[in-house]
Amino acid sequence: MSIDWAAIGSVFGVSLVATVGLVALFTLGIKGLSARARATAQGNSAAPAVTAAYVCFAGCAAAVAYGIHLIVAKA
């Protein structure tokens, strides 16, 4: 039995980048919702903050759905 260390390293690198990217995207969504609360408290429009938050959350949902699709397609 031979272990392909390059393949293991590649999988680790891709999973690390994907995880950090998803966490960053989700964090931006939470920050957008926080900006909405601040804008509403100050009497300003919250539409840009809400739109940005929804785009971030949609990106997270799309990435998770794509990951599930990859898992199911290989089964």
CHARMM internal coordinates of N, CA and C (Angstrom, degrees):
IC EDIT
DIST 1 N 1 CA 1.4477
DIST 1 CA 1 C 1.5253
ANGL 1 N 1 CA 1 C 108.25
DIST 1 C 2 N 1.3004
ANGL 1 CA 1 C 2 N 114.62
DIHE 1 N 1 CA 1 C 2 N 135.06
DIST 2 N 2 CA 1.4595
ANGL 1 C 2 N 2 CA 120.69
DIHE 1 CA 1 C 2 N 2 CA -178.88
DIST 2 CA 2 C 1.5288
ANGL 2 N 2 CA 2 C 109.70
DIHE 1 C 2 N 2 CA 2 C -123.67
DIST 2 C 3 N 1.3062
ANGL 2 CA 2 C 3 N 116.43
DIHE 2 N 2 CA 2 C 3 N 134.01
DIST 3 N 3 CA 1.4615
ANGL 2 C 3 N 3 CA 121.52
DIHE 2 CA 2 C 3 N 3 CA 179.84
DIST 3 CA 3 C 1.5197
ANGL 3 N 3 CA 3 C 108.42
DIHE 2 C 3 N 3 CA 3 C -97.67
DIST 3 C 4 N 1.3174
ANGL 3 CA 3 C 4 N 115.37
DIHE 3 N 3 CA 3 C 4 N 128.25
DIST 4 N 4 CA 1.4665
ANGL 3 C 4 N 4 CA 120.78
DIHE 3 CA 3 C 4 N 4 CA 177.76
DIST 4 CA 4 C 1.5320
ANGL 4 N 4 CA 4 C 108.02
DIHE 3 C 4 N 4 CA 4 C -89.35
DIST 4 C 5 N 1.3158
ANGL 4 CA 4 C 5 N 116.59
DIHE 4 N 4 CA 4 C 5 N 92.52
DIST 5 N 5 CA 1.4557
ANGL 4 C 5 N 5 CA 121.78
DIHE 4 CA 4 C 5 N 5 CA -175.47
DIST 5 CA 5 C 1.5203
ANGL 5 N 5 CA 5 C 112.21
DIHE 4 C 5 N 5 CA 5 C -66.20
DIST 5 C 6 N 1.3188
ANGL 5 CA 5 C 6 N 117.80
DIHE 5 N 5 CA 5 C 6 N -31.07
DIST 6 N 6 CA 1.4675
ANGL 5 C 6 N 6 CA 120.62
DIHE 5 CA 5 C 6 N 6 CA 178.13
DIST 6 CA 6 C 1.5262
ANGL 6 N 6 CA 6 C 110.37
DIHE 5 C 6 N 6 CA 6 C -65.25
DIST 6 C 7 N 1.3340
ANGL 6 CA 6 C 7 N 116.95
DIHE 6 N 6 CA 6 C 7 N -40.06
DIST 7 N 7 CA 1.4628
ANGL 6 C 7 N 7 CA 120.26
DIHE 6 CA 6 C 7 N 7 CA 178.65
DIST 7 CA 7 C 1.5284
ANGL 7 N 7 CA 7 C 110.84
DIHE 6 C 7 N 7 CA 7 C -67.04
DIST 7 C 8 N 1.3199
ANGL 7 CA 7 C 8 N 116.22
DIHE 7 N 7 CA 7 C 8 N -40.33
DIST 8 N 8 CA 1.4680
ANGL 7 C 8 N 8 CA 119.38
DIHE 7 CA 7 C 8 N 8 CA 178.04
DIST 8 CA 8 C 1.5270
ANGL 8 N 8 CA 8 C 110.26
DIHE 7 C 8 N 8 CA 8 C -63.88
DIST 8 C 9 N 1.3132
ANGL 8 CA 8 C 9 N 117.07
DIHE 8 N 8 CA 8 C 9 N -41.83
DIST 9 N 9 CA 1.4643
ANGL 8 C 9 N 9 CA 120.63
DIHE 8 CA 8 C 9 N 9 CA 177.29
DIST 9 CA 9 C 1.5169
ANGL 9 N 9 CA 9 C 112.20
DIHE 8 C 9 N 9 CA 9 C -63.62
DIST 9 C 10 N 1.3223
ANGL 9 CA 9 C 10 N 116.44
DIHE 9 N 9 CA 9 C 10 N -38.94
DIST 10 N 10 CA 1.4675
ANGL 9 C 10 N 10 CA 120.89
DIHE 9 CA 9 C 10 N 10 CA 178.65
DIST 10 CA 10 C 1.5254
ANGL 10 N 10 CA 10 C 110.89
DIHE 9 C 10 N 10 CA 10 C -64.75
DIST 10 C 11 N 1.3092
ANGL 10 CA 10 C 11 N 117.34
DIHE 10 N 10 CA 10 C 11 N -44.99
DIST 11 N 11 CA 1.4672
ANGL 10 C 11 N 11 CA 121.13
DIHE 10 CA 10 C 11 N 11 CA 178.73
DIST 11 CA 11 C 1.5263
ANGL 11 N 11 CA 11 C 109.98
DIHE 10 C 11 N 11 CA 11 C -63.26
DIST 11 C 12 N 1.3291
ANGL 11 CA 11 C 12 N 116.88
DIHE 11 N 11 CA 11 C 12 N -41.86
DIST 12 N 12 CA 1.4620
ANGL 11 C 12 N 12 CA 120.15
DIHE 11 CA 11 C 12 N 12 CA 178.29
DIST 12 CA 12 C 1.5218
ANGL 12 N 12 CA 12 C 110.84
DIHE 11 C 12 N 12 CA 12 C -61.89
DIST 12 C 13 N 1.3309
ANGL 12 CA 12 C 13 N 117.28
DIHE 12 N 12 CA 12 C 13 N -44.36
DIST 13 N 13 CA 1.4620
ANGL 12 C 13 N 13 CA 120.74
DIHE 12 CA 12 C 13 N 13 CA -179.31
DIST 13 CA 13 C 1.5178
ANGL 13 N 13 CA 13 C 112.62
DIHE 12 C 13 N 13 CA 13 C -63.37
DIST 13 C 14 N 1.3208
ANGL 13 CA 13 C 14 N 116.88
DIHE 13 N 13 CA 13 C 14 N -44.62
DIST 14 N 14 CA 1.4639
ANGL 13 C 14 N 14 CA 120.38
DIHE 13 CA 13 C 14 N 14 CA -179.95
DIST 14 CA 14 C 1.5200
ANGL 14 N 14 CA 14 C 110.46
DIHE 13 C 14 N 14 CA 14 C -66.03
DIST 14 C 15 N 1.3259
ANGL 14 CA 14 C 15 N 117.87
DIHE 14 N 14 CA 14 C 15 N -42.24
DIST 15 N 15 CA 1.4601
ANGL 14 C 15 N 15 CA 119.65
DIHE 14 CA 14 C 15 N 15 CA -179.85
DIST 15 CA 15 C 1.5282
ANGL 15 N 15 CA 15 C 111.37
DIHE 14 C 15 N 15 CA 15 C -66.78
DIST 15 C 16 N 1.3269
ANGL 15 CA 15 C 16 N 117.19
DIHE 15 N 15 CA 15 C 16 N -35.43
DIST 16 N 16 CA 1.4635
ANGL 15 C 16 N 16 CA 120.29
DIHE 15 CA 15 C 16 N 16 CA 177.73
DIST 16 CA 16 C 1.5228
ANGL 16 N 16 CA 16 C 111.28
DIHE 15 C 16 N 16 CA 16 C -65.70
DIST 16 C 17 N 1.3212
ANGL 16 CA 16 C 17 N 116.55
DIHE 16 N 16 CA 16 C 17 N -46.06
DIST 17 N 17 CA 1.4690
ANGL 16 C 17 N 17 CA 120.45
DIHE 16 CA 16 C 17 N 17 CA 179.22
DIST 17 CA 17 C 1.5266
ANGL 17 N 17 CA 17 C 110.81
DIHE 16 C 17 N 17 CA 17 C -63.94
DIST 17 C 18 N 1.3314
ANGL 17 CA 17 C 18 N 117.14
DIHE 17 N 17 CA 17 C 18 N -41.95
DIST 18 N 18 CA 1.4673
ANGL 17 C 18 N 18 CA 120.44
DIHE 17 CA 17 C 18 N 18 CA 179.71
DIST 18 CA 18 C 1.5260
ANGL 18 N 18 CA 18 C 110.94
DIHE 17 C 18 N 18 CA 18 C -64.67
DIST 18 C 19 N 1.3090
ANGL 18 CA 18 C 19 N 117.01
DIHE 18 N 18 CA 18 C 19 N -41.29
DIST 19 N 19 CA 1.4658
ANGL 18 C 19 N 19 CA 120.33
DIHE 18 CA 18 C 19 N 19 CA 179.98
DIST 19 CA 19 C 1.5178
ANGL 19 N 19 CA 19 C 111.35
DIHE 18 C 19 N 19 CA 19 C -65.60
DIST 19 C 20 N 1.3041
ANGL 19 CA 19 C 20 N 117.08
DIHE 19 N 19 CA 19 C 20 N -47.16
DIST 20 N 20 CA 1.4720
ANGL 19 C 20 N 20 CA 120.57
DIHE 19 CA 19 C 20 N 20 CA 179.68
DIST 20 CA 20 C 1.5348
ANGL 20 N 20 CA 20 C 109.87
DIHE 19 C 20 N 20 CA 20 C -63.64
DIST 20 C 21 N 1.3194
ANGL 20 CA 20 C 21 N 116.87
DIHE 20 N 20 CA 20 C 21 N -39.68
DIST 21 N 21 CA 1.4665
ANGL 20 C 21 N 21 CA 120.24
DIHE 20 CA 20 C 21 N 21 CA 178.64
DIST 21 CA 21 C 1.5134
ANGL 21 N 21 CA 21 C 112.61
DIHE 20 C 21 N 21 CA 21 C -63.53
DIST 21 C 22 N 1.3322
ANGL 21 CA 21 C 22 N 116.99
DIHE 21 N 21 CA 21 C 22 N -44.11
DIST 22 N 22 CA 1.4640
ANGL 21 C 22 N 22 CA 119.99
DIHE 21 CA 21 C 22 N 22 CA 178.97
DIST 22 CA 22 C 1.5211
ANGL 22 N 22 CA 22 C 111.91
DIHE 21 C 22 N 22 CA 22 C -65.57
DIST 22 C 23 N 1.3120
ANGL 22 CA 22 C 23 N 116.71
DIHE 22 N 22 CA 22 C 23 N -40.40
DIST 23 N 23 CA 1.4665
ANGL 22 C 23 N 23 CA 119.92
DIHE 22 CA 22 C 23 N 23 CA 178.54
DIST 23 CA 23 C 1.5302
ANGL 23 N 23 CA 23 C 110.15
DIHE 22 C 23 N 23 CA 23 C -64.32
DIST 23 C 24 N 1.3180
ANGL 23 CA 23 C 24 N 116.68
DIHE 23 N 23 CA 23 C 24 N -41.93
DIST 24 N 24 CA 1.4727
ANGL 23 C 24 N 24 CA 120.15
DIHE 23 CA 23 C 24 N 24 CA 179.06
DIST 24 CA 24 C 1.5293
ANGL 24 N 24 CA 24 C 110.79
DIHE 23 C 24 N 24 CA 24 C -64.80
DIST 24 C 25 N 1.3195
ANGL 24 CA 24 C 25 N 117.46
DIHE 24 N 24 CA 24 C 25 N -42.14
DIST 25 N 25 CA 1.4603
ANGL 24 C 25 N 25 CA 121.33
DIHE 24 CA 24 C 25 N 25 CA 179.86
DIST 25 CA 25 C 1.5252
ANGL 25 N 25 CA 25 C 110.84
DIHE 24 C 25 N 25 CA 25 C -64.58
DIST 25 C 26 N 1.3189
ANGL 25 CA 25 C 26 N 117.00
DIHE 25 N 25 CA 25 C 26 N -43.19
DIST 26 N 26 CA 1.4571
ANGL 25 C 26 N 26 CA 120.79
DIHE 25 CA 25 C 26 N 26 CA 178.84
DIST 26 CA 26 C 1.5342
ANGL 26 N 26 CA 26 C 110.78
DIHE 25 C 26 N 26 CA 26 C -65.52
DIST 26 C 27 N 1.3225
ANGL 26 CA 26 C 27 N 115.73
DIHE 26 N 26 CA 26 C 27 N -38.63
DIST 27 N 27 CA 1.4698
ANGL 26 C 27 N 27 CA 119.98
DIHE 26 CA 26 C 27 N 27 CA 178.32
DIST 27 CA 27 C 1.5229
ANGL 27 N 27 CA 27 C 111.01
DIHE 26 C 27 N 27 CA 27 C -63.36
DIST 27 C 28 N 1.3324
ANGL 27 CA 27 C 28 N 116.73
DIHE 27 N 27 CA 27 C 28 N -40.25
DIST 28 N 28 CA 1.4641
ANGL 27 C 28 N 28 CA 119.63
DIHE 27 CA 27 C 28 N 28 CA 176.46
DIST 28 CA 28 C 1.5279
ANGL 28 N 28 CA 28 C 111.16
DIHE 27 C 28 N 28 CA 28 C -63.49
DIST 28 C 29 N 1.3212
ANGL 28 CA 28 C 29 N 117.31
DIHE 28 N 28 CA 28 C 29 N -36.28
DIST 29 N 29 CA 1.4629
ANGL 28 C 29 N 29 CA 120.28
DIHE 28 CA 28 C 29 N 29 CA 176.33
DIST 29 CA 29 C 1.5176
ANGL 29 N 29 CA 29 C 111.90
DIHE 28 C 29 N 29 CA 29 C -63.76
DIST 29 C 30 N 1.3170
ANGL 29 CA 29 C 30 N 116.72
DIHE 29 N 29 CA 29 C 30 N -43.88
DIST 30 N 30 CA 1.4670
ANGL 29 C 30 N 30 CA 120.93
DIHE 29 CA 29 C 30 N 30 CA 177.69
DIST 30 CA 30 C 1.5252
ANGL 30 N 30 CA 30 C 110.28
DIHE 29 C 30 N 30 CA 30 C -63.92
DIST 30 C 31 N 1.3287
ANGL 30 CA 30 C 31 N 116.15
DIHE 30 N 30 CA 30 C 31 N -39.59
DIST 31 N 31 CA 1.4686
ANGL 30 C 31 N 31 CA 119.98
DIHE 30 CA 30 C 31 N 31 CA 178.56
DIST 31 CA 31 C 1.5372
ANGL 31 N 31 CA 31 C 110.83
DIHE 30 C 31 N 31 CA 31 C -64.58
DIST 31 C 32 N 1.3279
ANGL 31 CA 31 C 32 N 116.68
DIHE 31 N 31 CA 31 C 32 N -36.03
DIST 32 N 32 CA 1.4618
ANGL 31 C 32 N 32 CA 120.28
DIHE 31 CA 31 C 32 N 32 CA 176.86
DIST 32 CA 32 C 1.5211
ANGL 32 N 32 CA 32 C 111.89
DIHE 31 C 32 N 32 CA 32 C -65.14
DIST 32 C 33 N 1.3280
ANGL 32 CA 32 C 33 N 116.70
DIHE 32 N 32 CA 32 C 33 N -40.12
DIST 33 N 33 CA 1.4598
ANGL 32 C 33 N 33 CA 119.42
DIHE 32 CA 32 C 33 N 33 CA 177.48
DIST 33 CA 33 C 1.5260
ANGL 33 N 33 CA 33 C 110.89
DIHE 32 C 33 N 33 CA 33 C -67.35
DIST 33 C 34 N 1.3160
ANGL 33 CA 33 C 34 N 116.87
DIHE 33 N 33 CA 33 C 34 N -34.30
DIST 34 N 34 CA 1.4628
ANGL 33 C 34 N 34 CA 120.54
DIHE 33 CA 33 C 34 N 34 CA 176.15
DIST 34 CA 34 C 1.5276
ANGL 34 N 34 CA 34 C 110.56
DIHE 33 C 34 N 34 CA 34 C -66.38
DIST 34 C 35 N 1.3356
ANGL 34 CA 34 C 35 N 116.41
DIHE 34 N 34 CA 34 C 35 N -38.70
DIST 35 N 35 CA 1.4651
ANGL 34 C 35 N 35 CA 120.20
DIHE 34 CA 34 C 35 N 35 CA 178.07
DIST 35 CA 35 C 1.5272
ANGL 35 N 35 CA 35 C 110.48
DIHE 34 C 35 N 35 CA 35 C -66.28
DIST 35 C 36 N 1.3394
ANGL 35 CA 35 C 36 N 116.27
DIHE 35 N 35 CA 35 C 36 N -32.22
DIST 36 N 36 CA 1.4634
ANGL 35 C 36 N 36 CA 119.73
DIHE 35 CA 35 C 36 N 36 CA 176.77
DIST 36 CA 36 C 1.5203
ANGL 36 N 36 CA 36 C 110.04
DIHE 35 C 36 N 36 CA 36 C -62.49
DIST 36 C 37 N 1.3112
ANGL 36 CA 36 C 37 N 116.22
DIHE 36 N 36 CA 36 C 37 N -44.16
DIST 37 N 37 CA 1.4638
ANGL 36 C 37 N 37 CA 119.81
DIHE 36 CA 36 C 37 N 37 CA -179.24
DIST 37 CA 37 C 1.5277
ANGL 37 N 37 CA 37 C 110.60
DIHE 36 C 37 N 37 CA 37 C -63.93
DIST 37 C 38 N 1.3383
ANGL 37 CA 37 C 38 N 116.15
DIHE 37 N 37 CA 37 C 38 N -41.02
DIST 38 N 38 CA 1.4663
ANGL 37 C 38 N 38 CA 119.39
DIHE 37 CA 37 C 38 N 38 CA 178.61
DIST 38 CA 38 C 1.5292
ANGL 38 N 38 CA 38 C 111.00
DIHE 37 C 38 N 38 CA 38 C -65.95
DIST 38 C 39 N 1.3275
ANGL 38 CA 38 C 39 N 117.44
DIHE 38 N 38 CA 38 C 39 N -42.34
DIST 39 N 39 CA 1.4673
ANGL 38 C 39 N 39 CA 120.53
DIHE 38 CA 38 C 39 N 39 CA -178.81
DIST 39 CA 39 C 1.5227
ANGL 39 N 39 CA 39 C 110.80
DIHE 38 C 39 N 39 CA 39 C -65.36
DIST 39 C 40 N 1.3179
ANGL 39 CA 39 C 40 N 116.62
DIHE 39 N 39 CA 39 C 40 N -39.76
DIST 40 N 40 CA 1.4694
ANGL 39 C 40 N 40 CA 120.12
DIHE 39 CA 39 C 40 N 40 CA 178.81
DIST 40 CA 40 C 1.5247
ANGL 40 N 40 CA 40 C 110.61
DIHE 39 C 40 N 40 CA 40 C -65.89
DIST 40 C 41 N 1.3148
ANGL 40 CA 40 C 41 N 116.81
DIHE 40 N 40 CA 40 C 41 N -39.34
DIST 41 N 41 CA 1.4698
ANGL 40 C 41 N 41 CA 120.00
DIHE 40 CA 40 C 41 N 41 CA 179.65
DIST 41 CA 41 C 1.5235
ANGL 41 N 41 CA 41 C 111.49
DIHE 40 C 41 N 41 CA 41 C -66.37
DIST 41 C 42 N 1.3271
ANGL 41 CA 41 C 42 N 117.19
DIHE 41 N 41 CA 41 C 42 N -31.32
DIST 42 N 42 CA 1.4632
ANGL 41 C 42 N 42 CA 121.19
DIHE 41 CA 41 C 42 N 42 CA 179.97
DIST 42 CA 42 C 1.5206
ANGL 42 N 42 CA 42 C 112.63
DIHE 41 C 42 N 42 CA 42 C -88.85
DIST 42 C 43 N 1.3199
ANGL 42 CA 42 C 43 N 117.52
DIHE 42 N 42 CA 42 C 43 N -5.37
DIST 43 N 43 CA 1.4523
ANGL 42 C 43 N 43 CA 121.40
DIHE 42 CA 42 C 43 N 43 CA 179.35
DIST 43 CA 43 C 1.5169
ANGL 43 N 43 CA 43 C 113.75
DIHE 42 C 43 N 43 CA 43 C 84.77
DIST 43 C 44 N 1.3217
ANGL 43 CA 43 C 44 N 118.57
DIHE 43 N 43 CA 43 C 44 N 13.92
DIST 44 N 44 CA 1.4603
ANGL 43 C 44 N 44 CA 122.29
DIHE 43 CA 43 C 44 N 44 CA 178.96
DIST 44 CA 44 C 1.5273
ANGL 44 N 44 CA 44 C 110.56
DIHE 43 C 44 N 44 CA 44 C -93.50
DIST 44 C 45 N 1.3287
ANGL 44 CA 44 C 45 N 115.28
DIHE 44 N 44 CA 44 C 45 N 170.86
DIST 45 N 45 CA 1.4613
ANGL 44 C 45 N 45 CA 120.42
DIHE 44 CA 44 C 45 N 45 CA 177.85
DIST 45 CA 45 C 1.5219
ANGL 45 N 45 CA 45 C 110.16
DIHE 44 C 45 N 45 CA 45 C -74.22
DIST 45 C 46 N 1.3185
ANGL 45 CA 45 C 46 N 115.55
DIHE 45 N 45 CA 45 C 46 N 135.44
DIST 46 N 46 CA 1.4613
ANGL 45 C 46 N 46 CA 120.79
DIHE 45 CA 45 C 46 N 46 CA -179.01
DIST 46 CA 46 C 1.5194
ANGL 46 N 46 CA 46 C 111.62
DIHE 45 C 46 N 46 CA 46 C -104.03
DIST 46 C 47 N 1.3288
ANGL 46 CA 46 C 47 N 118.34
DIHE 46 N 46 CA 46 C 47 N 4.86
DIST 47 N 47 CA 1.4660
ANGL 46 C 47 N 47 CA 121.10
DIHE 46 CA 46 C 47 N 47 CA -174.99
DIST 47 CA 47 C 1.5321
ANGL 47 N 47 CA 47 C 113.68
DIHE 46 C 47 N 47 CA 47 C -60.85
DIST 47 C 48 N 1.3341
ANGL 47 CA 47 C 48 N 120.76
DIHE 47 N 47 CA 47 C 48 N -45.04
DIST 48 N 48 CA 1.4760
ANGL 47 C 48 N 48 CA 118.21
DIHE 47 CA 47 C 48 N 48 CA 179.50
DIST 48 CA 48 C 1.5259
ANGL 48 N 48 CA 48 C 113.30
DIHE 47 C 48 N 48 CA 48 C -63.53
DIST 48 C 49 N 1.3076
ANGL 48 CA 48 C 49 N 117.01
DIHE 48 N 48 CA 48 C 49 N -38.11
DIST 49 N 49 CA 1.4578
ANGL 48 C 49 N 49 CA 120.26
DIHE 48 CA 48 C 49 N 49 CA -179.85
DIST 49 CA 49 C 1.5230
ANGL 49 N 49 CA 49 C 111.18
DIHE 48 C 49 N 49 CA 49 C -67.65
DIST 49 C 50 N 1.3150
ANGL 49 CA 49 C 50 N 116.55
DIHE 49 N 49 CA 49 C 50 N -41.46
DIST 50 N 50 CA 1.4657
ANGL 49 C 50 N 50 CA 120.60
DIHE 49 CA 49 C 50 N 50 CA 179.42
DIST 50 CA 50 C 1.5218
ANGL 50 N 50 CA 50 C 110.25
DIHE 49 C 50 N 50 CA 50 C -67.06
DIST 50 C 51 N 1.3127
ANGL 50 CA 50 C 51 N 117.07
DIHE 50 N 50 CA 50 C 51 N -41.62
DIST 51 N 51 CA 1.4649
ANGL 50 C 51 N 51 CA 120.80
DIHE 50 CA 50 C 51 N 51 CA 178.91
DIST 51 CA 51 C 1.5220
ANGL 51 N 51 CA 51 C 110.83
DIHE 50 C 51 N 51 CA 51 C -62.50
DIST 51 C 52 N 1.3162
ANGL 51 CA 51 C 52 N 117.39
DIHE 51 N 51 CA 51 C 52 N -44.42
DIST 52 N 52 CA 1.4617
ANGL 51 C 52 N 52 CA 120.92
DIHE 51 CA 51 C 52 N 52 CA 178.91
DIST 52 CA 52 C 1.5247
ANGL 52 N 52 CA 52 C 110.81
DIHE 51 C 52 N 52 CA 52 C -63.59
DIST 52 C 53 N 1.3177
ANGL 52 CA 52 C 53 N 117.20
DIHE 52 N 52 CA 52 C 53 N -41.11
DIST 53 N 53 CA 1.4639
ANGL 52 C 53 N 53 CA 120.51
DIHE 52 CA 52 C 53 N 53 CA 179.50
DIST 53 CA 53 C 1.5193
ANGL 53 N 53 CA 53 C 110.75
DIHE 52 C 53 N 53 CA 53 C -63.77
DIST 53 C 54 N 1.3395
ANGL 53 CA 53 C 54 N 117.21
DIHE 53 N 53 CA 53 C 54 N -44.04
DIST 54 N 54 CA 1.4632
ANGL 53 C 54 N 54 CA 120.15
DIHE 53 CA 53 C 54 N 54 CA 179.94
DIST 54 CA 54 C 1.5223
ANGL 54 N 54 CA 54 C 111.71
DIHE 53 C 54 N 54 CA 54 C -65.92
DIST 54 C 55 N 1.3188
ANGL 54 CA 54 C 55 N 117.65
DIHE 54 N 54 CA 54 C 55 N -35.99
DIST 55 N 55 CA 1.4732
ANGL 54 C 55 N 55 CA 120.73
DIHE 54 CA 54 C 55 N 55 CA 177.38
DIST 55 CA 55 C 1.5311
ANGL 55 N 55 CA 55 C 109.85
DIHE 54 C 55 N 55 CA 55 C -65.02
DIST 55 C 56 N 1.3213
ANGL 55 CA 55 C 56 N 116.79
DIHE 55 N 55 CA 55 C 56 N -41.70
DIST 56 N 56 CA 1.4693
ANGL 55 C 56 N 56 CA 120.41
DIHE 55 CA 55 C 56 N 56 CA 178.07
DIST 56 CA 56 C 1.5203
ANGL 56 N 56 CA 56 C 111.16
DIHE 55 C 56 N 56 CA 56 C -63.57
DIST 56 C 57 N 1.3215
ANGL 56 CA 56 C 57 N 117.37
DIHE 56 N 56 CA 56 C 57 N -45.20
DIST 57 N 57 CA 1.4570
ANGL 56 C 57 N 57 CA 120.25
DIHE 56 CA 56 C 57 N 57 CA -179.66
DIST 57 CA 57 C 1.5294
ANGL 57 N 57 CA 57 C 111.06
DIHE 56 C 57 N 57 CA 57 C -67.51
DIST 57 C 58 N 1.3203
ANGL 57 CA 57 C 58 N 117.36
DIHE 57 N 57 CA 57 C 58 N -34.65
DIST 58 N 58 CA 1.4689
ANGL 57 C 58 N 58 CA 120.19
DIHE 57 CA 57 C 58 N 58 CA 176.62
DIST 58 CA 58 C 1.5281
ANGL 58 N 58 CA 58 C 110.34
DIHE 57 C 58 N 58 CA 58 C -66.39
DIST 58 C 59 N 1.3256
ANGL 58 CA 58 C 59 N 116.81
DIHE 58 N 58 CA 58 C 59 N -38.01
DIST 59 N 59 CA 1.4610
ANGL 58 C 59 N 59 CA 120.41
DIHE 58 CA 58 C 59 N 59 CA 176.11
DIST 59 CA 59 C 1.5186
ANGL 59 N 59 CA 59 C 111.68
DIHE 58 C 59 N 59 CA 59 C -63.11
DIST 59 C 60 N 1.3283
ANGL 59 CA 59 C 60 N 117.02
DIHE 59 N 59 CA 59 C 60 N -40.92
DIST 60 N 60 CA 1.4691
ANGL 59 C 60 N 60 CA 120.95
DIHE 59 CA 59 C 60 N 60 CA 176.93
DIST 60 CA 60 C 1.5310
ANGL 60 N 60 CA 60 C 110.59
DIHE 59 C 60 N 60 CA 60 C -63.48
DIST 60 C 61 N 1.3203
ANGL 60 CA 60 C 61 N 116.18
DIHE 60 N 60 CA 60 C 61 N -44.66
DIST 61 N 61 CA 1.4642
ANGL 60 C 61 N 61 CA 119.65
DIHE 60 CA 60 C 61 N 61 CA 179.65
DIST 61 CA 61 C 1.5278
ANGL 61 N 61 CA 61 C 111.13
DIHE 60 C 61 N 61 CA 61 C -63.86
DIST 61 C 62 N 1.3245
ANGL 61 CA 61 C 62 N 117.06
DIHE 61 N 61 CA 61 C 62 N -38.68
DIST 62 N 62 CA 1.4701
ANGL 61 C 62 N 62 CA 120.40
DIHE 61 CA 61 C 62 N 62 CA 178.92
DIST 62 CA 62 C 1.5234
ANGL 62 N 62 CA 62 C 111.02
DIHE 61 C 62 N 62 CA 62 C -66.13
DIST 62 C 63 N 1.3197
ANGL 62 CA 62 C 63 N 117.37
DIHE 62 N 62 CA 62 C 63 N -40.08
DIST 63 N 63 CA 1.4675
ANGL 62 C 63 N 63 CA 120.64
DIHE 62 CA 62 C 63 N 63 CA 178.99
DIST 63 CA 63 C 1.5250
ANGL 63 N 63 CA 63 C 111.11
DIHE 62 C 63 N 63 CA 63 C -65.91
DIST 63 C 64 N 1.3186
ANGL 63 CA 63 C 64 N 117.40
DIHE 63 N 63 CA 63 C 64 N -40.90
DIST 64 N 64 CA 1.4591
ANGL 63 C 64 N 64 CA 120.78
DIHE 63 CA 63 C 64 N 64 CA 178.09
DIST 64 CA 64 C 1.5244
ANGL 64 N 64 CA 64 C 110.35
DIHE 63 C 64 N 64 CA 64 C -66.86
DIST 64 C 65 N 1.3197
ANGL 64 CA 64 C 65 N 117.07
DIHE 64 N 64 CA 64 C 65 N -42.45
DIST 65 N 65 CA 1.4636
ANGL 64 C 65 N 65 CA 120.41
DIHE 64 CA 64 C 65 N 65 CA 178.54
DIST 65 CA 65 C 1.5262
ANGL 65 N 65 CA 65 C 111.27
DIHE 64 C 65 N 65 CA 65 C -63.23
DIST 65 C 66 N 1.3274
ANGL 65 CA 65 C 66 N 117.03
DIHE 65 N 65 CA 65 C 66 N -39.07
DIST 66 N 66 CA 1.4638
ANGL 65 C 66 N 66 CA 120.64
DIHE 65 CA 65 C 66 N 66 CA 177.61
DIST 66 CA 66 C 1.5329
ANGL 66 N 66 CA 66 C 110.69
DIHE 65 C 66 N 66 CA 66 C -65.18
DIST 66 C 67 N 1.3107
ANGL 66 CA 66 C 67 N 117.05
DIHE 66 N 66 CA 66 C 67 N -39.95
DIST 67 N 67 CA 1.4595
ANGL 66 C 67 N 67 CA 120.78
DIHE 66 CA 66 C 67 N 67 CA 177.37
DIST 67 CA 67 C 1.5214
ANGL 67 N 67 CA 67 C 111.40
DIHE 66 C 67 N 67 CA 67 C -63.42
DIST 67 C 68 N 1.3268
ANGL 67 CA 67 C 68 N 116.99
DIHE 67 N 67 CA 67 C 68 N -42.45
DIST 68 N 68 CA 1.4630
ANGL 67 C 68 N 68 CA 120.77
DIHE 67 CA 67 C 68 N 68 CA 177.22
DIST 68 CA 68 C 1.5184
ANGL 68 N 68 CA 68 C 110.31
DIHE 67 C 68 N 68 CA 68 C -64.65
DIST 68 C 69 N 1.3265
ANGL 68 CA 68 C 69 N 116.20
DIHE 68 N 68 CA 68 C 69 N -39.65
DIST 69 N 69 CA 1.4587
ANGL 68 C 69 N 69 CA 120.14
DIHE 68 CA 68 C 69 N 69 CA 177.14
DIST 69 CA 69 C 1.5285
ANGL 69 N 69 CA 69 C 111.38
DIHE 68 C 69 N 69 CA 69 C -60.84
DIST 69 C 70 N 1.3197
ANGL 69 CA 69 C 70 N 117.15
DIHE 69 N 69 CA 69 C 70 N -42.37
DIST 70 N 70 CA 1.4675
ANGL 69 C 70 N 70 CA 120.51
DIHE 69 CA 69 C 70 N 70 CA 178.32
DIST 70 CA 70 C 1.5236
ANGL 70 N 70 CA 70 C 111.73
DIHE 69 C 70 N 70 CA 70 C -62.60
DIST 70 C 71 N 1.3181
ANGL 70 CA 70 C 71 N 116.13
DIHE 70 N 70 CA 70 C 71 N -39.68
DIST 71 N 71 CA 1.4581
ANGL 70 C 71 N 71 CA 120.01
DIHE 70 CA 70 C 71 N 71 CA -179.06
DIST 71 CA 71 C 1.5329
ANGL 71 N 71 CA 71 C 110.04
DIHE 70 C 71 N 71 CA 71 C -68.12
DIST 71 C 72 N 1.3296
ANGL 71 CA 71 C 72 N 117.10
DIHE 71 N 71 CA 71 C 72 N -45.28
DIST 72 N 72 CA 1.4598
ANGL 71 C 72 N 72 CA 121.10
DIHE 71 CA 71 C 72 N 72 CA -177.18
DIST 72 CA 72 C 1.5357
ANGL 72 N 72 CA 72 C 110.86
DIHE 71 C 72 N 72 CA 72 C -69.63
DIST 72 C 73 N 1.3302
ANGL 72 CA 72 C 73 N 116.79
DIHE 72 N 72 CA 72 C 73 N -37.15
DIST 73 N 73 CA 1.4664
ANGL 72 C 73 N 73 CA 119.93
DIHE 72 CA 72 C 73 N 73 CA -177.77
DIST 73 CA 73 C 1.5210
ANGL 73 N 73 CA 73 C 111.32
DIHE 72 C 73 N 73 CA 73 C -67.49
DIST 73 C 74 N 1.3192
ANGL 73 CA 73 C 74 N 118.32
DIHE 73 N 73 CA 73 C 74 N -28.30
DIST 74 N 74 CA 1.4582
ANGL 73 C 74 N 74 CA 121.64
DIHE 73 CA 73 C 74 N 74 CA -178.88
DIST 74 CA 74 C 1.5237
ANGL 74 N 74 CA 74 C 112.43
DIHE 73 C 74 N 74 CA 74 C -84.47
DIST 74 C 75 N 1.3326
ANGL 74 CA 74 C 75 N 116.72
DIHE 74 N 74 CA 74 C 75 N -13.36
DIST 75 N 75 CA 1.4695
ANGL 74 C 75 N 75 CA 119.64
DIHE 74 CA 74 C 75 N 75 CA -176.21
DIST 75 CA 75 C 1.5069
ANGL 75 N 75 CA 75 C 113.01
DIHE 74 C 75 N 75 CA 75 C -78.80
END
COOR INIT
IC SEED 1 N 1 CA 1 C
IC BUILD
